[in-house]
Amino acid sequence: MHILSKSTYIKGLQCEKALYMTKKHPYLRDKLSIEQRAIFKRGSDVGILAQQRYPGGINMSPTYPTQFPKKVQETMQNLDDPEVKVMYEAVFQYNDTLIMVDILVRDGDRWRAIEVKSSLRLSPTYYYDAALQYYVLHGCGIPLSDFQLMHLNGEFVKDGPIDVEKLFKLTSVMDFAKEKEPEIAANVERLKNVVALPHSPLVNIGTQCHSPYTCDFLGHCWKYVPKNSFLFTTAMPDETLFQYYFGGYGSNKLMLEQLDPNSEEAKQVEALENGTYYIDYKSLFALAPNPKPRHVAYLNVLSDFPAVPELDGMRPYQEMILAFVVTGDNEPDGHSHWHCFDDHRRSAEALTLMKERLSHYDQVVCFMPMNHNLGSKVINLYGTLLDAHFYHPKIKNGINLQNIAEALFHDVNLFEHSRILVEANENELTSYKQAINDLLTENEVIKRTYQHFFN
C-alpha cells in the first residue's frame, strides 16, 4: 500500500506534525465543518462536469481503499489498450506515493494529464499538487505531452446549455512540474521518513496552522493555549505574535509591557484580560448615520453562489437570491415576513421585491457586501465593524454573525443559515425551511448590533 497521497503530501508540506497525526492518530482530527464538506462536494461536482469535455472515458475510481492496488494495475493495462482514449481518476503509484489523475487523455503515442479545480484562479498549492502528480507519472514511465490545470472561466456567461469548452480554462503547468521534480523527490523522501518516526515530530504552533489551509488538528495542538492569549488578537501580524509568544513573552502581562498603552495592540490585549471587546469609538461614530434616521430596516438575505451558473446571463459564482427578510416598523401588520424563492429562476423577482420593500425606509442595515443597488442608504455592519477596528477573540478567524452573536449577545442561539444550504443531505427541503427561519434570528443579531453601537 502507499504511504503518501496528493492530500497527505500537501498536508506534510504545510506541517510535518499534521501529516504524522493524519497517518498515525486520525481520531484526534477536528470535526470536518459543513463548509469544508461543501467545498469537497463542489469540487466533485465540477470534476464530473469537466469530464463532459472529454466524453467516453473509463472511470478508474476505486469503490474502497483496498481496491487501490487493483486499480493501479488496471490503469496500466488500459494505457496499452489503443481502444482506451480517456480515463477518469486514473490511479498511479510510484515510490510509495499514490495519485489519481482527474482526466487522462490519449494524445497520439503520449498522454495529456488534466487536474480539475473548481476555483476561478490557480493558487501556488495547485501548482505543487500538479508537480507531485507529474513526479509520480514520470516515475511510472508515462509519456506525457502536457500536464494542465483546468479551472472555471470567470468570464463565462451562460447562454443556453452549458458549453463545457467555454466554461473551463486550461493552463499548462508542465514546465513548472519538470523544474520542481528534484524538489518533489526530496520532499517525498523527507515526508516518508516523517511517517516512519516512532513518535510525533516536535513542531510548535505557528503561522502554518492556518496557511495555506486551516489545519484539522488545531483542537489538539492548541489545547494548552489560554483562551484569552494574545495570540488571538488581530492588530499584529501572526508572525509577530508568534515571535513574542516563543520569545519569552508568552503571557498577556508580559506582552503589555512591550506595547504602547495607547496602541490598538494594547487595547486588544486589555480587552482579552477584561473579557470584553475593543472598538475604536472615534472611528465608529464617524460612520454613524447623521441625522439619525426615523425608519430603519434590518435586512438579511439568503443567497447561493453556484460554481456552475444555472441561469442564462449568469457567471460562475454569481449571487442568486433565495430568500430575504426585512425587519422594521413599516412592515405589513408590524411583523417581519420572509420572502422565499426556492426556484432559482425567481432570483431577479426577489431583487425587485426586495428593493420595493426597502424603499419604505430611510436607512437599511445589513451584514454583508451589497452587490445590488438597493436605491436606499445602506449601512453594512460588516464593513463598519472592520473600519472601526472591532475586536473580540471570537472574530480572530473572521467576522460573521455567529461570532458577533457569541461576542456581544450570549443569550442568542444562532446557527448561520448560510451553512445549511451548502450541506448535501437527503432533507434539502427541511434544511431550506430551517435556513429561512434562521434569517429571522440573524436579523435580530443585526438589529441588536446596530442598536448596541448607534443607539
C-alpha positions as CSV (number, residue, x, y, z in Angstrom):
1,M,0.0,0.0,0.0
2,H,1.0,3.6,-0.5
3,I,2.4,5.9,2.2
4,L,1.7,9.3,0.7
5,S,-1.2,10.7,-1.5
6,K,-1.8,14.1,-3.0
7,S,-3.7,15.3,0.1
8,T,-1.2,14.0,2.6
9,Y,1.8,15.3,0.6
10,I,0.3,18.8,0.6
11,K,-0.6,18.4,4.3
12,G,3.0,17.4,5.0
13,L,4.4,20.4,3.2
14,Q,2.3,22.6,5.4
15,C,3.1,20.8,8.7
16,E,5.0,17.6,9.3
17,K,3.2,17.0,12.5
18,A,-0.2,17.3,10.8
19,L,1.0,14.6,8.3
20,Y,2.1,12.3,11.1
21,M,-1.1,12.8,13.1
22,T,-3.2,12.1,10.0
23,K,-1.4,8.8,9.4
24,K,-1.0,7.6,13.0
25,H,-3.6,9.4,15.1
26,P,-6.5,10.4,12.8
27,Y,-9.0,10.1,15.7
28,L,-7.6,13.4,17.1
29,R,-8.7,15.3,14.0
30,D,-11.2,18.2,14.4
31,K,-14.7,17.5,13.1
32,L,-15.0,18.4,9.4
33,S,-17.1,21.5,9.1
34,I,-20.1,21.9,6.9
35,E,-18.3,24.4,4.8
36,Q,-15.4,22.0,4.2
37,R,-17.8,19.2,3.2
38,A,-19.5,21.7,0.8
39,I,-16.1,22.6,-0.8
40,F,-15.3,18.9,-1.3
41,K,-18.7,18.2,-2.8
42,R,-18.5,21.2,-5.1
43,G,-15.1,20.1,-6.3
44,S,-16.5,16.6,-7.0
45,D,-19.5,18.1,-8.9
46,V,-17.3,20.4,-11.0
47,G,-14.9,17.5,-11.7
48,I,-17.8,15.3,-13.0
49,L,-19.0,18.2,-15.2
50,A,-15.4,18.6,-16.6
51,Q,-15.4,15.1,-17.8
52,Q,-18.0,16.1,-20.4
53,R,-15.3,18.0,-22.2
54,Y,-13.6,14.6,-22.8
55,P,-16.5,12.2,-23.1
56,G,-16.5,8.4,-23.3
57,G,-13.8,7.8,-20.7
58,I,-13.4,4.9,-18.3
59,N,-13.9,5.7,-14.6
60,M,-11.0,4.1,-12.7
61,S,-12.0,5.4,-9.3
62,P,-12.0,2.6,-6.7
63,T,-15.0,1.9,-4.6
64,Y,-13.0,1.0,-1.5
65,P,-9.4,1.9,-0.4
66,T,-8.5,-1.7,-0.6
67,Q,-9.0,-1.6,-4.4
68,F,-6.2,0.8,-5.0
69,P,-3.6,-1.9,-5.9
70,K,-6.1,-3.4,-8.4
71,K,-6.9,-0.1,-9.9
72,V,-3.3,0.7,-10.4
73,Q,-2.9,-2.5,-12.3
74,E,-6.0,-1.9,-14.4
75,T,-4.9,1.7,-15.2
76,M,-1.5,0.4,-16.5
77,Q,-3.3,-2.2,-18.6
78,N,-5.6,0.5,-20.1
79,L,-2.6,2.5,-21.1
80,D,-1.6,-0.2,-23.5
81,D,-5.1,-0.7,-24.9
82,P,-5.5,1.5,-28.1
83,E,-9.3,1.4,-27.7
84,V,-9.0,3.4,-24.4
85,K,-8.9,7.1,-25.3
86,V,-9.8,8.7,-22.0
87,M,-9.6,7.7,-18.3
88,Y,-11.2,9.4,-15.3
89,E,-9.5,9.2,-11.9
90,A,-6.6,7.0,-13.3
91,V,-4.7,5.6,-10.4
92,F,-0.8,5.5,-10.3
93,Q,1.7,4.6,-7.7
94,Y,5.4,5.3,-7.6
95,N,7.8,5.4,-4.7
96,D,5.1,4.7,-2.1
97,T,3.1,7.7,-3.4
98,L,-0.4,7.3,-4.9
99,I,-2.2,9.8,-7.1
100,M,-5.5,9.8,-9.0
101,V,-5.4,11.9,-12.2
102,D,-8.8,13.6,-12.8
103,I,-8.7,13.2,-16.6
104,L,-6.1,11.4,-18.7
105,V,-6.5,11.9,-22.5
106,R,-4.6,9.9,-25.1
107,D,-2.6,12.3,-27.3
108,G,-1.1,10.2,-30.2
109,D,1.5,8.0,-28.6
110,R,1.5,10.1,-25.4
111,W,-1.0,11.2,-22.8
112,R,-2.3,14.5,-21.6
113,A,-2.9,14.8,-17.8
114,I,-5.6,17.2,-16.6
115,E,-6.3,18.2,-12.9
116,V,-9.6,19.9,-12.4
117,K,-10.1,22.7,-9.9
118,S,-13.5,24.3,-9.0
119,S,-11.9,27.8,-8.4
120,L,-11.7,30.8,-10.7
121,R,-8.0,31.3,-10.0
122,L,-5.0,29.0,-9.6
123,S,-3.2,29.1,-6.3
124,P,0.5,28.0,-5.7
125,T,-0.8,24.9,-3.9
126,Y,-2.5,23.8,-7.1
127,Y,0.8,24.0,-9.0
128,Y,2.7,21.9,-6.4
129,D,-0.2,19.4,-6.4
130,A,0.3,19.0,-10.1
131,A,4.1,18.8,-9.7
132,L,3.6,15.8,-7.4
133,Q,1.4,14.1,-9.9
134,Y,3.9,14.7,-12.7
135,Y,6.6,13.2,-10.4
136,V,4.6,10.0,-10.0
137,L,3.6,9.8,-13.7
138,H,7.2,10.3,-14.8
139,G,8.3,7.7,-12.3
140,C,5.8,5.3,-13.7
141,G,7.2,5.9,-17.2
142,I,4.1,7.5,-18.6
143,P,4.9,9.6,-21.7
144,L,3.2,12.9,-21.3
145,S,2.5,15.5,-24.0
146,D,1.3,18.0,-21.3
147,F,0.1,18.5,-17.8
148,Q,-2.7,21.0,-17.5
149,L,-4.8,22.6,-14.7
150,M,-8.4,23.0,-15.7
151,H,-10.4,25.7,-13.8
152,L,-13.6,27.7,-14.1
153,N,-13.6,30.7,-16.5
154,G,-14.8,33.8,-14.7
155,E,-15.7,35.4,-17.9
156,F,-18.1,32.7,-19.0
157,V,-21.7,33.7,-19.3
158,K,-24.4,31.1,-19.6
159,D,-26.5,31.2,-22.8
160,G,-28.4,28.1,-23.2
161,P,-27.0,24.7,-22.3
162,I,-23.6,24.7,-20.5
163,D,-20.8,24.8,-23.0
164,V,-18.0,23.0,-21.2
165,E,-15.5,24.1,-23.8
166,K,-16.1,27.7,-22.7
167,L,-16.9,27.1,-19.1
168,F,-13.4,25.8,-18.3
169,K,-9.9,27.3,-18.9
170,L,-6.8,25.2,-19.4
171,T,-3.3,26.2,-18.1
172,S,-0.2,24.2,-18.8
173,V,2.0,23.5,-15.8
174,M,4.3,21.1,-17.5
175,D,7.4,23.3,-17.3
176,F,6.8,24.1,-13.7
177,A,6.4,20.4,-12.8
178,K,9.6,19.5,-14.6
179,E,11.5,22.2,-12.9
180,K,10.2,21.2,-9.4
181,E,10.8,17.4,-9.9
182,P,14.0,17.3,-7.9
183,E,12.4,19.3,-5.1
184,I,9.3,17.0,-5.1
185,A,11.5,13.9,-5.0
186,A,13.4,15.3,-1.9
187,N,10.1,16.2,-0.2
188,V,8.7,12.7,-0.8
189,E,11.6,11.1,0.9
190,R,11.5,13.5,3.8
191,L,7.8,13.1,4.3
192,K,8.0,9.3,4.1
193,N,10.6,9.5,6.9
194,V,8.2,11.6,8.9
195,V,5.5,9.0,8.7
196,A,8.1,6.3,9.8
197,L,9.0,8.2,13.0
198,P,8.3,6.4,16.3
199,H,6.6,9.5,17.7
200,S,5.1,12.7,16.5
201,P,7.7,15.3,15.3
202,L,8.1,18.3,17.6
203,V,6.5,21.2,15.7
204,N,5.4,24.3,17.6
205,I,2.2,26.0,16.7
206,G,2.7,28.8,14.2
207,T,1.5,30.5,11.1
208,Q,1.4,27.1,9.3
209,C,-1.7,26.3,11.4
210,H,-3.8,28.4,9.1
211,S,-1.8,28.6,5.9
212,P,-2.5,27.7,3.2
213,Y,-5.3,25.8,4.8
214,T,-6.7,25.7,8.4
215,C,-5.2,22.5,9.9
216,D,-7.7,19.9,11.2
217,F,-5.6,19.3,14.3
218,L,-6.0,22.7,15.8
219,G,-8.0,21.4,18.7
220,H,-5.2,19.0,19.6
221,C,-2.2,21.3,19.1
222,W,-3.7,24.4,20.6
223,K,-5.4,22.8,23.7
224,Y,-2.9,24.3,26.1
225,V,-3.1,27.8,24.8
226,P,-5.2,30.0,27.1
227,K,-8.5,31.1,25.6
228,N,-7.5,34.8,26.3
229,S,-4.0,34.5,24.9
230,F,-2.8,37.5,22.9
231,L,-2.3,35.0,20.0
232,F,-6.0,35.6,19.4
233,T,-5.5,39.3,18.7
234,T,-5.7,40.8,15.2
235,A,-3.8,44.1,15.4
236,M,-0.4,42.5,14.7
237,P,0.6,40.0,12.0
238,D,0.6,36.4,13.2
239,E,4.3,36.1,12.5
240,T,5.0,38.9,15.1
241,L,2.6,37.4,17.6
242,F,4.4,34.0,17.5
243,Q,7.8,35.7,17.8
244,Y,6.6,37.3,21.0
245,Y,5.0,34.1,22.2
246,F,8.1,31.9,21.8
247,G,10.5,34.8,22.6
248,G,9.9,34.9,26.3
249,Y,6.7,37.0,26.4
250,G,4.1,34.2,26.5
251,S,1.6,35.9,28.9
252,N,-0.6,38.9,28.3
253,K,1.0,40.7,31.2
254,L,4.5,40.4,29.7
255,M,3.1,41.3,26.3
256,L,1.5,44.5,27.6
257,E,4.9,45.6,29.0
258,Q,6.2,45.6,25.4
259,L,3.3,47.6,23.9
260,D,2.4,51.3,23.8
261,P,-0.5,51.6,26.2
262,N,-2.4,53.7,23.7
263,S,-1.9,51.4,20.8
264,E,-4.6,49.3,19.3
265,E,-2.5,46.2,20.0
266,A,-2.5,47.0,23.7
267,K,-6.3,47.8,23.7
268,Q,-7.0,44.4,22.2
269,V,-4.9,42.6,24.9
270,E,-6.6,44.6,27.6
271,A,-10.0,43.6,26.2
272,L,-8.9,39.9,26.4
273,E,-7.8,40.4,30.1
274,N,-11.2,42.1,30.9
275,G,-13.3,39.5,29.0
276,T,-14.8,42.2,26.8
277,Y,-14.3,43.7,23.3
278,Y,-12.5,46.6,21.8
279,I,-13.7,49.1,19.2
280,D,-12.4,52.5,18.1
281,Y,-15.3,54.6,19.0
282,K,-14.0,57.7,17.3
283,S,-14.0,55.9,14.0
284,L,-17.3,54.2,14.8
285,F,-19.1,57.5,15.5
286,A,-17.7,58.9,12.3
287,L,-19.5,56.1,10.5
288,A,-22.8,56.6,12.3
289,P,-25.8,57.8,10.3
290,N,-26.4,61.6,10.6
291,P,-29.0,62.7,11.1
292,K,-30.5,59.8,12.9
293,P,-33.0,58.1,10.6
294,R,-36.6,57.7,11.6
295,H,-37.4,54.5,9.8
296,V,-34.7,51.8,9.9
297,A,-34.9,48.4,8.1
298,Y,-32.8,45.4,9.1
299,L,-32.2,43.2,6.1
300,N,-30.9,39.7,5.8
301,V,-30.5,37.8,2.6
302,L,-30.1,34.1,1.9
303,S,-28.0,33.7,-1.2
304,D,-26.4,30.9,-3.2
305,F,-23.3,31.2,-5.3
306,P,-23.3,28.2,-7.6
307,A,-19.9,27.4,-9.2
308,V,-21.7,26.5,-12.4
309,P,-24.2,29.2,-13.4
310,E,-27.8,27.9,-13.5
311,L,-29.5,30.8,-15.4
312,D,-28.8,32.4,-18.7
313,G,-26.8,35.6,-18.3
314,M,-25.0,34.5,-15.2
315,R,-21.3,33.8,-14.5
316,P,-19.7,31.2,-12.2
317,Y,-20.2,32.1,-8.5
318,Q,-22.6,34.9,-9.3
319,E,-25.0,35.6,-6.4
320,M,-28.6,34.2,-6.6
321,I,-31.1,35.5,-4.0
322,L,-33.1,32.6,-2.5
323,A,-34.8,34.4,0.3
324,F,-34.8,37.6,2.3
325,V,-36.4,39.1,5.4
326,V,-36.9,42.7,6.4
327,T,-37.4,43.8,10.0
328,G,-38.8,47.3,10.6
329,D,-41.7,49.4,11.7
330,N,-43.0,49.8,8.2
331,E,-43.6,46.1,7.6
332,P,-47.2,44.9,6.9
333,D,-49.1,44.1,10.2
334,G,-45.9,45.3,12.0
335,H,-44.4,41.9,11.7
336,S,-41.3,40.6,9.8
337,H,-42.1,38.4,6.8
338,W,-39.7,36.3,5.0
339,H,-39.9,36.0,1.2
340,C,-38.8,32.7,-0.2
341,F,-37.7,32.0,-3.8
342,D,-36.6,28.3,-3.7
343,D,-36.9,28.3,-7.5
344,H,-33.6,29.8,-8.6
345,R,-35.3,31.2,-11.7
346,R,-37.0,33.8,-9.5
347,S,-33.8,35.5,-8.3
348,A,-34.5,38.6,-10.4
349,E,-38.0,38.7,-9.0
350,A,-36.6,38.5,-5.5
351,L,-34.3,41.5,-6.1
352,T,-37.2,43.6,-7.4
353,L,-39.4,42.8,-4.4
354,M,-36.5,43.5,-2.0
355,K,-35.9,46.9,-3.5
356,E,-39.7,47.7,-3.2
357,R,-39.8,46.7,0.5
358,L,-36.7,48.7,1.3
359,S,-38.0,51.8,-0.4
360,H,-40.2,52.4,2.6
361,Y,-37.3,53.1,4.9
362,D,-34.8,55.9,5.4
363,Q,-32.0,53.5,6.4
364,V,-31.1,49.9,5.5
365,V,-28.8,47.9,7.9
366,C,-27.4,44.6,6.7
367,F,-24.4,42.5,7.4
368,M,-23.0,41.7,4.0
369,P,-21.4,43.4,1.0
370,M,-24.2,44.7,-1.2
371,N,-23.8,43.5,-4.7
372,H,-27.0,45.2,-5.8
373,N,-28.1,48.9,-5.9
374,L,-30.9,48.9,-3.5
375,G,-31.9,52.5,-4.0
376,S,-31.6,53.2,-0.3
377,K,-28.9,54.4,2.1
378,V,-27.2,51.2,3.3
379,I,-25.1,50.6,6.4
380,N,-23.1,47.4,6.0
381,L,-22.3,46.4,9.6
382,Y,-19.6,44.0,8.4
383,G,-17.6,46.8,6.8
384,T,-18.5,49.3,9.6
385,L,-17.1,47.0,12.3
386,L,-13.9,46.4,10.2
387,D,-13.4,50.1,9.7
388,A,-13.9,50.8,13.4
389,H,-11.4,48.0,14.3
390,F,-13.8,46.0,16.3
391,Y,-12.1,43.2,18.1
392,H,-13.2,40.2,20.2
393,P,-11.3,36.9,20.3
394,K,-14.3,35.2,18.6
395,I,-13.5,37.1,15.4
396,K,-9.9,36.0,15.1
397,N,-10.7,34.0,12.0
398,G,-13.2,36.4,10.6
399,I,-16.2,38.5,11.4
400,N,-19.6,36.8,10.9
401,L,-22.9,36.9,12.6
402,Q,-22.3,33.7,14.5
403,N,-19.1,35.2,16.1
404,I,-20.8,38.6,16.7
405,A,-23.7,36.9,18.4
406,E,-21.4,34.9,20.7
407,A,-19.2,38.0,21.4
408,L,-22.0,40.5,22.2
409,F,-25.2,38.6,22.9
410,H,-24.8,35.5,25.0
411,D,-28.5,34.8,25.0
412,V,-28.8,34.3,21.3
413,N,-28.6,30.8,20.0
414,L,-27.6,31.3,16.4
415,F,-27.0,28.9,13.6
416,E,-25.7,30.6,10.4
417,H,-28.2,30.0,7.7
418,S,-25.5,30.2,5.0
419,R,-24.1,27.0,6.3
420,I,-27.2,25.0,5.8
421,L,-27.8,25.3,2.1
422,V,-24.3,24.1,1.2
423,E,-24.7,20.8,3.1
424,A,-25.6,17.9,0.9
425,N,-28.2,15.7,2.6
426,E,-31.4,13.9,1.9
427,N,-33.5,16.5,3.7
428,E,-32.9,19.5,1.5
429,L,-36.4,21.0,1.9
430,T,-36.2,20.7,5.7
431,S,-32.8,22.4,5.6
432,Y,-34.1,25.2,3.4
433,K,-37.0,25.9,5.8
434,Q,-34.6,25.9,8.7
435,A,-32.4,28.4,6.8
436,I,-35.4,30.6,6.3
437,N,-36.2,30.6,10.0
438,D,-32.6,31.4,10.8
439,L,-32.9,34.6,8.8
440,L,-35.2,36.0,11.4
441,T,-32.8,35.1,14.2
442,E,-29.8,36.6,12.3
443,N,-31.9,39.7,11.7
444,E,-32.3,40.0,15.4
445,V,-28.5,40.0,15.8
446,I,-28.1,42.6,13.0
447,K,-30.7,44.8,14.8
448,R,-29.1,44.3,18.2
449,T,-25.6,45.1,16.9
450,Y,-26.8,48.3,15.2
451,Q,-28.6,49.4,18.3
452,H,-25.7,48.4,20.6
453,F,-23.3,50.8,18.9
454,F,-25.5,53.5,17.4
455,N,-28.4,54.0,19.9
